[in-house]
Each structure stands twice: as C-alpha cells, then as structure tokens.
Amino acid sequence: MRKHVPTDLLTVIVKREIWRSLKTDSYRIAVRRSHFVISQIEAEFEATRQQVGGMTVDETLISPMWDGRVPLRPQLRTKSRPPTGPISDATDDLTFGEVYRRFMSDPTRDWSARTRLSYETTRRLALSIIGADTPMSDISRATCREFMEALRFVPKNTSKKYRGLSPREAADRARREGWTDLISASNANTYLNKVCVVLNWAVQEEFLAKNHMRGLRLADPVARGKNLAKMCLDWRKADPDIAIASNRVANLPGTMTHAAARGSNSLIGRDILQTMTFVTPDEFEKLEALNAWTGLDCLVRHRHIDEFNQTAGRNLGFRKRGDVRHHLLVNKALFELLAGAPKARARYEMQVVPNRSQRLKGRNRKVVAAVPSSASRLSALRVRLNQDREAEMREPGMAMAA
C-alpha cells in the first residue's frame, strides 16, 4: 500500500511516498487491513509534526480514540436480516459457471468482439474441465493444477474432430492413447491466463478469497528470450563444439554476444548457432524515437538485420574455405516481419528449415483454398526470400548500401 507524504512534511521526511506491505495476496483481506495501516501512517505524520514544532497537530491521531480502558463492543445484530434477493445470489452458493457468467456480463468491461470471443472459447473449455457446478469455495490450488494438467492433453480442434467428446473426455482419451496432435503450450498458457483473469475478478468482487491460478504456466519450447538458455544448452549437448552467439544468453559458458563475434577469428571452421529475438522494450522506444526524428520507419527492422550481419560468415575463414554451417534460431513471427527490403541487407542468403512440428502440419493438413496450409506458407516464405535481392535493387539507395 502506498500513501503520499503531506506537502508540509516533504522537507522533513526525505521521500514522497510511504510504502507498507499488507502481507497478503487476497484483495478482500488487503482492503480490511489497509484501514489500520493508514491510521498508523497518519499517527506517524502527526508525531513528526509534533516533534518538529510550529505545526498544527491533531492529538486524536497520535493517541487513538479507543485507549483500551473501555472494552470494544462487537456490533451484533439482534435480528436476522431478511434476504434482499434470491438465495442463489449468496456468495457461498455461487458456482464457477455462475461467476464466469457474471464476469462476461460485467458492464464495466468494454471488450472488442475478438476479445469476447476468446473468453467465450476459454469458457467452454474451463467449464468442461473444472465443472460449471463446482462451488467457488472448492476451487483450490490442486483444482487449478488439474486444469493445467488437462490442458496439456487437449487435442486440436476438439469441437470439430471429436464432436461426441467433451474437452475433458478428449483430454483423458488423448492421455491414455498417447495422441500427439495436441494444442501447443502457447495456446494452453493463453487459456490459463484467461481463467486467471476471471479468478482475479472474482477475488475483487469477493466471490473468492484467493486466486490459486496465479503463477501456473506451462513451459513453452518456442524460441523466446526466456527459453533460449535451455534451447542453446540442448544444441550444445548435440554438438559440444558449436559456437553460440546470443545477446540473451551470453552468460552461458562458451557463449559470446553478437558484438563480440564481429571480426572474431576464433569462429573459423566451427559451426555457429545464432539467436535472434525481438528487441527489448527500452531499445524499441529508442529506435522508434529515432524513426520519428529522421522520418523513417525501418530502423527497428534494420537493427535486427545488422545483428545478423555481425555474426554471419565469421566461420568461413579465408576465401570461404571449410564445410561449416550457420544455424539461425529465430522467432517465426520476427522472421516474417523482416521479409522484403530489410532482409535484402543481409550479408548472406537464408534458407528456411521447418521444424518437425511444421513439417507434420504441412503433411497432414488438407490444403483448402481459403486456409493455406503450413507447407504452403513456408513455400511462400521461400519465394519472398528469393525476392529480397530484387527488392534491394528496386529501393532507391539500397544498391549502393549493399
């Protein structure tokens, strides 16, 4: 909890805010404790005014109105209050399905159609696994972990492929029979995040004492900054002599940054694993400010290509001798954003190598005209790579820069 220091005490108390921990993660308990903590801070303010002197002091805030001589009288009702609504409105009788319904109909939330659709999709999945009739008081950490465990085995397109099975039944069957066509960890984490938002809202509305879904997340093997360390270690186990160039995991043994790889002769004759991830928010803001100042819109993209150029070709040696490989581990969304004129500045051409999951998608999925398959998207990406060099010649000034 934070409370601003009064203006007349800023010269005495060398801080603008007083921070106090309420020692709980429950919103309802925090609200109740905040009143006592605020009274303590106000008493400290008045004691400071009294010590400094020459300021108006409220003695009541220093010595509380209840001094302990008269016992506190609990405020009890002598008569039971008649119910003001249906019995189902009582907090103890609320179920998970009813709370989710109230969350979706909350008038304080202004959602787009896409956001509402995503919560509706999560709603069908969560009610099937957790149970629409589950009382809110029964939702524990174990319940949330069971939900996360069930998400690991939910098949893709359950409502279309397995119309006779609920998501819970499909997940149980997939676990028993060892199905492999399952939703990704990224999608499962999206469902976990949506349900966590619902439970956070339930805590704020005092339908739930604590959000037990908080902090639960599946490990995602996609090439993101926080997963790079594990993925680089897996590559190192497969090839102990491989050189790793990455700014995100430069603290690993035998790893260097892209700037350190620039002009280094120690990479000659060695295979290189290079990582490329999105820039940090701070660096993105700086580059966008430079874009606005110079009137350009390409500095962020060219910064990624420059990072690639710092390491590309460092293992070829004199006159490109030796049969060595350069592996670029890059986020697929970032790679597609760089296609076109920015990638035309790359020192070497890039060859798209799909992973096993992408190859299975392209092999098993039926190609429909309205929905291109994974294989067709990869083919289109290869075509765009071949057009990068042509884009360099078409853009004014780029041929001389290359």
C-alpha positions in Angstrom: 0.0 0.0 0.0 1.3 3.5 -0.8 0.4 6.8 0.8 1.7 10.2 -0.3 3.7 12.3 2.2 1.9 15.6 3.0 3.4 18.7 1.4 4.3 20.3 4.8 6.4 17.3 5.7 8.3 16.8 2.4 11.3 18.8 3.8 11.4 16.6 6.9 10.6 13.2 5.5 13.0 12.6 2.6 10.6 10.6 0.4 7.4 11.3 -1.4 5.5 8.1 -0.6 5.3 5.7 2.3 5.2 2.0 1.3 3.8 -0.6 3.6 3.2 -4.3 2.9 -0.2 -5.7 3.9 1.3 -9.3 3.9 -1.5 -10.9 1.9 -2.4 -11.6 -1.8 -6.1 -11.5 -1.1 -7.8 -8.3 -2.2 -10.6 -8.6 0.4 -8.1 -9.0 3.3 -5.9 -6.3 1.9 -8.9 -3.8 2.0 -9.7 -4.6 5.6 -6.1 -4.3 6.7 -5.4 -1.1 4.8 -7.6 1.0 7.2 -5.4 0.0 10.2 -2.2 0.7 8.3 -3.4 4.1 7.1 -4.2 5.1 10.7 -0.6 4.1 11.7 0.9 6.2 8.9 -1.3 9.2 9.9 -0.2 8.8 13.5 3.4 8.9 12.4 2.8 12.0 10.3 1.2 13.8 13.4 4.1 12.6 15.7 6.6 14.1 13.2 4.7 17.4 13.2 4.7 17.4 17.0 8.4 16.7 17.1 9.3 19.4 14.5 7.1 22.0 16.3 5.3 25.0 14.9 2.8 22.9 13.0 -0.8 22.1 13.7 -1.1 18.7 15.4 -4.2 16.6 15.8 -3.8 14.8 19.1 -6.5 12.3 18.4 -4.5 10.8 15.6 -1.5 10.3 17.9 -3.5 8.8 20.8 -6.4 6.7 19.4 -10.0 7.3 20.4 -10.0 3.8 21.9 -7.4 3.8 24.7 -8.1 0.3 25.9 -9.9 1.3 29.1 -13.4 0.6 27.7 -13.7 -2.9 26.0 -14.8 -2.9 22.4 -18.4 -3.9 21.8 -18.9 -6.2 18.9 -21.6 -4.9 16.5 -24.0 -7.8 16.5 -27.5 -7.8 15.0 -30.3 -8.8 17.3 -32.5 -9.9 14.4 -31.7 -11.7 11.3 -31.9 -9.5 8.2 -34.4 -10.7 5.6 -32.9 -11.7 2.3 -32.8 -9.0 -0.3 -32.6 -11.3 -3.3 -32.7 -14.9 -4.4 -30.7 -17.4 -2.4 -28.5 -18.2 -5.4 -27.0 -14.7 -5.0 -25.3 -15.6 -1.8 -21.6 -15.9 -2.2 -21.4 -19.3 -0.6 -23.8 -20.7 -3.2 -22.1 -19.3 -6.2 -20.7 -21.8 -8.7 -17.8 -21.4 -11.2 -20.2 -21.3 -14.1 -22.3 -18.6 -12.5 -19.2 -16.5 -11.6 -17.9 -16.8 -15.2 -21.4 -15.7 -16.5 -21.3 -12.6 -14.3 -17.8 -11.9 -15.4 -18.8 -12.0 -19.1 -21.8 -9.7 -18.4 -19.9 -7.2 -16.2 -20.9 -3.7 -17.6 -17.6 -2.1 -16.5 -15.7 -4.1 -19.2 -15.6 -2.7 -22.7 -14.4 -5.6 -24.9 -13.9 -5.9 -28.6 -15.6 -8.7 -30.4 -12.4 -10.6 -30.8 -11.6 -10.4 -27.0 -15.1 -11.5 -26.1 -14.8 -14.5 -28.5 -11.6 -15.6 -26.9 -13.1 -15.6 -23.4 -16.1 -17.5 -24.7 -13.8 -20.1 -26.1 -12.0 -20.4 -22.9 -15.3 -20.5 -21.0 -16.4 -23.7 -22.8 -13.1 -25.4 -22.1 -12.9 -24.3 -18.5 -16.4 -25.2 -17.6 -15.9 -28.7 -19.2 -12.7 -29.4 -17.2 -13.3 -27.6 -13.9 -17.0 -28.1 -13.9 -19.8 -25.5 -14.2 -21.4 -26.6 -10.9 -18.2 -26.5 -8.9 -18.6 -24.2 -5.9 -16.2 -21.3 -5.8 -15.1 -22.4 -2.3 -13.9 -25.7 -3.8 -11.5 -24.1 -6.3 -8.1 -24.8 -4.7 -4.5 -24.9 -6.0 -5.0 -28.6 -6.7 -8.0 -27.8 -8.8 -6.0 -25.3 -10.9 -3.2 -27.7 -11.3 -5.6 -30.4 -12.6 -6.9 -27.9 -15.1 -3.4 -27.1 -16.3 -2.6 -30.8 -16.5 -5.7 -31.5 -18.6 -4.8 -28.6 -21.0 -1.5 -30.5 -21.8 -3.5 -33.3 -23.5 -6.4 -31.4 -25.1 -6.4 -32.2 -28.9 -6.5 -29.6 -31.5 -9.9 -28.7 -32.9 -11.7 -30.8 -30.3 -15.2 -29.5 -31.1 -14.8 -30.3 -34.8 -12.8 -33.6 -34.8 -14.4 -35.1 -31.7 -18.0 -33.9 -31.6 -19.2 -36.6 -29.3 -16.5 -35.9 -26.7 -16.2 -33.0 -24.2 -12.8 -31.4 -23.9 -12.3 -33.2 -20.6 -13.2 -36.6 -22.1 -11.0 -35.9 -25.2 -8.0 -34.9 -22.9 -8.4 -38.1 -20.9 -8.6 -40.2 -24.0 -5.6 -38.5 -25.6 -3.6 -39.1 -22.4 -4.5 -42.8 -22.3 -3.9 -43.5 -26.0 -0.9 -41.2 -26.5 -2.2 -38.8 -29.1 0.3 -36.3 -30.5 -1.9 -33.8 -32.3 -2.4 -31.6 -29.2 -2.7 -27.9 -28.6 0.6 -26.1 -28.2 2.0 -24.9 -24.8 1.4 -21.3 -26.0 -2.3 -21.9 -26.5 -2.6 -23.7 -23.2 -0.9 -20.8 -21.5 -3.4 -18.5 -23.2 -6.3 -20.4 -21.6 -4.6 -20.4 -18.2 -4.2 -16.6 -18.5 -7.8 -16.1 -19.4 -9.1 -18.2 -16.4 -6.6 -16.4 -14.2 -8.2 -13.0 -15.2 -11.6 -14.4 -14.3 -10.5 -15.6 -10.9 -8.8 -12.2 -10.3 -12.1 -10.5 -11.0 -13.8 -13.0 -8.6 -11.4 -12.0 -5.8 -12.1 -8.3 -6.4 -15.8 -9.0 -6.2 -15.3 -11.0 -3.0 -16.6 -14.3 -4.6 -13.2 -15.9 -3.9 -10.7 -15.5 -1.1 -7.6 -16.1 -3.2 -6.7 -16.7 -6.9 -5.0 -20.1 -6.9 -4.4 -20.0 -10.7 -1.8 -17.3 -10.3 1.7 -18.3 -11.4 0.7 -21.5 -13.2 2.2 -21.7 -16.7 3.5 -24.5 -19.0 7.0 -24.5 -20.3 6.9 -23.2 -23.9 9.7 -24.5 -26.2 9.2 -21.8 -28.7 12.2 -19.6 -29.4 11.5 -16.8 -27.0 14.0 -14.9 -24.8 13.3 -16.7 -21.6 13.5 -20.1 -23.2 16.7 -19.5 -25.1 19.1 -20.7 -22.4 17.5 -24.2 -22.4 17.4 -24.4 -26.2 21.0 -23.4 -26.5 22.0 -26.0 -24.0 20.2 -28.6 -26.0 22.1 -27.6 -29.1 25.4 -27.7 -27.1 24.6 -31.3 -25.9 24.1 -32.4 -29.5 27.2 -30.6 -30.7 29.7 -29.8 -27.9 32.0 -27.8 -30.3 29.3 -25.5 -31.6 29.8 -21.8 -31.1 26.8 -19.9 -29.7 26.3 -16.2 -30.4 23.4 -14.7 -28.5 22.9 -11.5 -26.5 20.2 -13.0 -24.3 22.3 -16.0 -23.0 25.8 -14.5 -23.1 26.3 -15.6 -19.5 26.4 -19.3 -20.5 29.9 -20.9 -20.8 31.4 -20.7 -24.3 28.8 -18.1 -25.5 29.5 -14.7 -27.0 27.5 -11.7 -27.9 26.9 -10.6 -31.5 29.2 -7.6 -31.0 32.0 -9.9 -29.7 31.6 -12.2 -32.7 32.1 -9.3 -35.1 35.6 -9.7 -36.5 36.5 -12.7 -34.4 38.8 -15.3 -35.9 38.1 -17.9 -33.2 34.9 -18.9 -35.1 36.7 -20.0 -38.3 35.9 -23.7 -39.1 33.3 -24.0 -36.4 29.5 -24.4 -36.7 27.6 -21.4 -35.3 24.3 -21.2 -33.6 23.0 -17.7 -33.6 19.8 -16.5 -31.9 17.6 -13.6 -33.0 14.8 -12.3 -30.8 12.7 -9.2 -30.6 14.4 -6.1 -29.2 13.7 -5.1 -25.6 11.0 -2.5 -24.9 13.6 0.1 -24.0 15.6 -0.3 -27.2 12.4 -0.4 -29.2 11.4 3.0 -27.8 14.8 4.5 -28.6 14.6 3.2 -32.2 11.1 4.5 -32.6 12.2 7.9 -31.4 15.0 7.9 -34.0 12.4 6.9 -36.6 10.2 9.9 -35.7 13.2 12.2 -35.7 14.6 11.0 -39.0 11.3 10.5 -40.7 12.0 6.7 -41.3 10.1 3.6 -40.3 12.7 0.9 -40.9 15.3 1.3 -38.1 13.9 -1.5 -35.9 13.9 -4.0 -38.8 17.4 -3.0 -39.9 18.7 -3.3 -36.4 17.8 -7.0 -36.5 19.5 -7.5 -39.8 22.6 -5.7 -38.5 22.6 -8.1 -35.6 22.6 -11.0 -38.0 25.4 -9.4 -40.1 27.7 -9.1 -37.1 27.9 -12.9 -36.9 27.1 -14.2 -40.4 30.1 -15.6 -42.2 32.6 -15.4 -39.3 33.2 -19.2 -39.5 34.0 -19.3 -43.3 37.6 -18.2 -43.0 39.8 -17.0 -45.8 38.1 -17.3 -49.2 35.2 -19.2 -47.6 37.1 -22.5 -47.0 35.6 -25.3 -45.0 32.3 -27.1 -44.8 30.7 -25.3 -41.9 27.1 -24.5 -41.0 25.5 -21.4 -39.6 22.2 -22.0 -37.8 19.9 -19.0 -37.1 17.4 -19.7 -34.3 14.7 -17.0 -34.9 11.2 -16.4 -33.8 8.9 -17.2 -36.8 6.8 -14.0 -36.3 10.0 -11.9 -36.3 11.4 -13.7 -39.4 8.2 -13.0 -41.4 8.3 -9.3 -40.3 11.8 -9.0 -41.7 11.0 -10.4 -45.1 11.3 -8.0 -48.0 13.6 -4.9 -48.3 15.1 -5.2 -44.7 16.4 -8.7 -45.3 17.9 -7.6 -48.6 20.6 -6.0 -46.5 21.7 -9.4 -45.1 25.2 -10.4 -46.0 24.2 -14.0 -46.8 21.1 -15.7 -48.1 18.8 -17.6 -45.7 17.3 -21.0 -46.2 14.1 -21.8 -44.4 14.3 -25.1 -42.5 10.9 -26.0 -40.8 11.0 -28.0 -37.6 9.3 -31.3 -37.1 6.0 -29.9 -36.0 5.8 -27.6 -39.0 6.6 -30.5 -41.4 3.9 -32.6 -39.8 1.4 -29.8 -40.1 2.1 -29.4 -43.8 2.0 -33.1 -44.4 -1.2 -34.0 -42.6 -3.4 -30.9 -43.1 -5.7 -30.8 -46.1 -4.9 -27.8 -48.3 -8.0 -25.6 -48.7 -8.1 -22.6 -50.9 -9.4 -20.2 -48.1 -7.0 -21.5 -45.4 -3.4 -22.1 -46.6 -1.5 -24.9 -45.0 1.7 -24.7 -43.1 3.6 -26.1 -46.0 2.2 -23.5 -48.4 3.1 -20.7 -46.0 6.7 -22.0 -45.8 6.8 -22.2 -49.6 5.5 -18.6 -49.9 8.2 -17.5 -47.4 10.9 -19.1 -49.5 9.6 -17.2 -52.5 9.8 -14.0 -50.5 13.4 -14.8 -49.6 14.2 -15.1 -53.3 12.7 -11.8 -53.9 14.7 -10.0 -51.2 17.6 -9.3 -53.5 15.3 -7.9 -56.2 13.8 -5.6 -53.5 17.3 -4.3 -52.8 17.6 -3.1 -56.4 14.2 -1.6 -56.6 14.5 0.5 -53.4 16.5 3.8 -54.1 19.8 3.9 -52.4 19.9 0.3 -51.3 22.0 -1.0 -54.1 24.9 1.4 -53.2 24.5 0.5 -49.4 24.6 -3.2 -50.2 
